[in-house]
Amino acid sequence: MVWRVVRSDNAWFAEGPLLDVRVLDYSISQILLDSTNKRLLVSTIASDTVYDIENGLRKSSALHQRRSWKWIGHPHDPKKLVHLTTSSAHVHTWDDLSETYSCTEITLTTDMSYDMFLKDVAVCSDGCKLSVEFAKGNREQSTSQVLIFPSSSFEEPFTNVLEPLPLFNKVSAEIEHIIGNMERTLLFLDRRMWVCSLDLEKFKGEYFRHFFIPEDWLSVNRTLTIKITAKGDFIFVKKHEVAVIKNGLENRETVSIGTG
């Protein structure tokens, strides 16, 4: 169900539902709005469907069952979106999900084992870069590898192989969880439970540690929801508790890992 949230007289109201449909094949794994908020992608393990929210029309694409995947809006073209798996990337159109280009291989810095899955994908650095997180199936919340791709990889002229930027290889081993990004700054939780940041445009082997979080904030399977607001406040959620940390980036300690 899709509702529109509007503000009137200093209060928020929900209008709708604008769209009310049921997916019949499998449970929904991901939903994604386009840049105009007029089209909605609904993705399951076996199908992808784009709904026109205003008139309810839909375009579907049936696929072989996938084990691990993510959709993102194209970094530079609002008419397109990108489908990524642990081994491939495909560019599609929002209009009917037709494929405009497919890359059959993503070159990885290490061998990708079968139990690895795609954890998350984010557009960073004002659309110039993509961060792609991978994790092992038995540690779903713990990142095993992070690759940073230039977003130009998804623009013409296309290449047959997507190569991550090797400059960021070593910092990948320090990352436990990607928190988010602010402009060109990537924010992450490191293996020692410190909130850290690095400049994606000026990175030369150094990142910054800002503050740590208590180990008991993580559950047994290391589940922890962390978000950052537009003002730079960190939001931590665990079960029924919420913690807000303000001005967390003001204190910083430089960590050098080298890039050789």
C-alpha positions in Angstrom: 0.0 0.0 0.0 1.3 3.4 -1.0 0.2 6.6 0.9 1.3 10.2 0.4 2.4 12.1 3.5 1.6 15.9 3.2 2.1 18.8 5.6 -0.7 21.3 6.3 -1.0 23.8 9.1 2.1 22.6 10.8 0.7 19.0 10.9 1.4 15.9 8.8 -1.4 13.9 7.2 -1.5 10.7 5.2 -3.5 10.7 1.9 -4.5 7.5 0.2 -4.0 4.7 -0.4 -2.7 5.8 -3.8 -1.8 2.2 -4.6 -3.1 -1.1 -3.0 -2.0 -4.3 -4.6 -0.9 -7.8 -3.5 2.1 -9.6 -4.8 1.2 -13.2 -5.3 4.4 -15.1 -6.0 6.9 -14.5 -3.1 7.4 -12.2 -0.2 8.7 -8.7 -1.2 12.5 -8.3 -0.8 12.9 -4.7 -1.9 10.9 -1.6 -2.9 12.3 1.4 -4.7 10.8 4.7 -5.8 12.0 6.6 -8.8 13.2 10.2 -8.6 9.8 11.6 -9.3 8.0 9.4 -6.7 5.5 8.4 -9.4 6.8 4.9 -10.1 7.5 2.1 -7.6 9.6 -1.0 -8.2 8.5 -4.1 -6.2 11.1 -6.9 -6.3 10.8 -10.5 -5.1 13.1 -13.5 -5.5 11.5 -14.4 -8.9 9.9 -11.2 -10.3 10.3 -7.4 -10.6 7.3 -5.1 -11.2 7.1 -1.4 -11.8 3.8 0.3 -10.8 2.6 3.7 -12.0 1.3 5.0 -8.7 -1.1 7.5 -10.3 -3.0 5.1 -12.5 -2.1 1.7 -11.1 -0.6 0.4 -14.4 2.2 -2.1 -14.1 5.0 -3.6 -16.1 6.4 -7.0 -14.9 9.6 -8.9 -15.6 9.7 -12.6 -14.6 13.2 -13.9 -13.7 14.9 -17.0 -12.6 15.0 -17.2 -8.9 17.9 -15.1 -7.5 19.8 -15.7 -4.4 21.1 -12.2 -3.8 20.5 -8.8 -5.5 19.8 -5.1 -5.1 18.2 -2.4 -7.3 19.3 1.2 -7.2 18.4 4.3 -9.2 20.9 5.1 -11.9 23.5 7.6 -10.4 23.1 10.0 -13.3 20.1 9.1 -15.4 16.7 9.3 -13.7 15.1 7.2 -16.5 17.2 4.2 -15.7 17.9 1.9 -12.7 20.7 -0.6 -12.0 20.3 -4.3 -11.0 23.3 -5.8 -9.1 24.2 -9.3 -7.9 27.4 -10.8 -6.5 28.7 -11.4 -10.0 26.9 -9.1 -12.5 25.4 -5.7 -13.1 22.6 -4.7 -15.5 21.1 -1.3 -16.5 17.4 -1.2 -17.2 14.8 1.5 -18.0 12.1 2.6 -15.6 9.5 2.5 -18.3 9.2 -1.2 -18.8 12.3 -2.7 -17.2 13.8 -3.5 -20.6 17.6 -4.0 -20.3 19.7 -1.4 -22.0 23.1 -2.9 -21.1 24.4 -5.9 -19.1 27.8 -6.5 -17.7 28.5 -10.2 -17.3 31.3 -9.9 -14.7 32.4 -7.7 -11.8 36.0 -8.0 -11.1 36.5 -8.6 -7.3 39.5 -8.0 -5.2 39.2 -11.4 -3.6 37.5 -14.6 -4.7 33.7 -14.6 -4.1 32.6 -17.7 -2.3 29.2 -19.3 -2.9 27.9 -18.3 0.5 28.6 -14.6 0.0 25.6 -12.4 -0.7 25.0 -8.8 -1.6 24.3 -6.8 1.6 23.7 -3.3 0.4 24.5 -0.7 -2.4 24.6 3.0 -2.0 25.3 6.0 -4.3 27.9 8.1 -2.7 30.0 11.2 -3.2 27.3 13.2 -5.0 26.6 10.4 -7.4 30.3 9.9 -8.4 30.8 6.6 -6.7 28.9 3.4 -5.6 29.7 1.5 -2.4 28.8 -2.2 -2.6 28.8 -4.3 0.6 29.1 -8.1 0.6 28.6 -10.5 3.6 28.7 -14.2 4.3 25.5 -16.0 4.8 26.3 -17.0 8.4 27.1 -13.4 9.4 24.4 -11.4 7.6 25.0 -8.2 9.6 28.8 -8.3 9.4 30.3 -6.9 6.2 33.0 -9.2 4.7 34.0 -6.9 1.8 33.3 -3.4 0.5 34.0 -2.4 -3.1 33.9 1.2 -4.3 33.0 1.6 -8.0 33.1 4.8 -10.1 29.6 5.6 -11.2 31.0 6.2 -14.7 31.1 2.4 -15.0 27.4 2.5 -15.7 27.5 5.1 -18.5 28.3 4.8 -22.2 30.7 3.7 -23.5 30.2 0.5 -21.4 32.9 -1.9 -20.6 32.5 -5.7 -20.3 34.1 -5.8 -16.8 33.4 -3.5 -13.9 36.6 -2.9 -11.9 36.4 -1.4 -8.3 38.8 1.4 -7.4 41.9 -0.4 -5.9 42.7 2.6 -3.7 40.0 1.5 -1.2 41.0 -2.2 -1.0 42.8 -2.1 2.3 40.1 0.0 4.1 37.6 -2.7 3.3 39.1 -5.0 5.9 38.3 -2.4 8.6 34.6 -2.0 7.8 31.9 -3.8 9.9 28.9 -1.9 8.5 28.3 1.0 6.2 26.2 3.6 8.0 25.7 6.0 5.1 27.2 9.0 3.4 27.1 12.8 3.5 28.2 14.5 0.3 31.6 12.9 -0.4 32.1 11.4 3.1 31.5 7.7 3.7 30.5 6.8 7.2 31.0 3.3 8.6 31.3 1.3 11.8 34.7 -0.4 12.1 35.5 -3.8 13.5 36.2 -2.3 17.0 32.8 -0.6 17.1 34.1 2.9 16.3 32.1 5.2 14.1 34.5 6.3 11.4 34.5 8.4 8.2 36.6 8.8 5.1 36.7 11.3 2.2 35.9 9.4 -1.0 37.5 12.1 -3.2 40.7 12.8 -1.2 41.3 9.3 0.3 45.1 8.5 0.5 45.1 5.7 3.1 43.7 7.6 6.0 40.3 7.6 7.7 39.0 9.1 10.9 37.6 7.6 14.1 35.0 9.7 15.9 33.4 7.8 18.8 32.7 4.2 19.8 29.4 2.4 20.7 29.0 -0.1 23.5 29.4 -3.7 22.5 26.1 -4.6 24.2 24.2 -2.5 21.7 24.6 -5.3 19.3 22.5 -8.5 19.5 23.9 -12.0 19.3 23.8 -11.9 15.5 25.3 -8.4 15.5 22.1 -6.8 14.4 22.1 -3.0 14.7 20.2 -0.3 12.9 22.3 2.9 12.4 21.3 5.9 10.4 22.6 9.4 9.9 20.4 12.5 9.5 20.9 15.4 7.1 22.2 17.4 10.0 24.8 14.8 10.9 23.1 13.3 13.9 23.5 9.5 14.4 20.4 7.4 15.2 20.9 4.0 16.8 18.0 1.6 17.2 18.0 -1.6 19.2 14.7 -3.4 19.9 12.6 -0.8 21.8 15.4 1.7 22.5 16.6 4.6 20.4 19.8 6.6 21.0 20.6 9.9 19.3 24.2 11.1 19.2 24.8 14.8 18.2 28.0 16.4 17.1 29.6 13.0 16.9 31.9 14.0 14.0 33.5 17.0 15.7 36.1 14.8 17.5 38.3 12.8 15.2 41.4 10.7 15.4 43.4 9.9 12.2 44.0 6.2 11.4 46.5 5.4 8.7 46.4 2.1 6.9 48.5 2.8 3.8 47.5 2.1 0.2 50.5 0.3 -1.1 
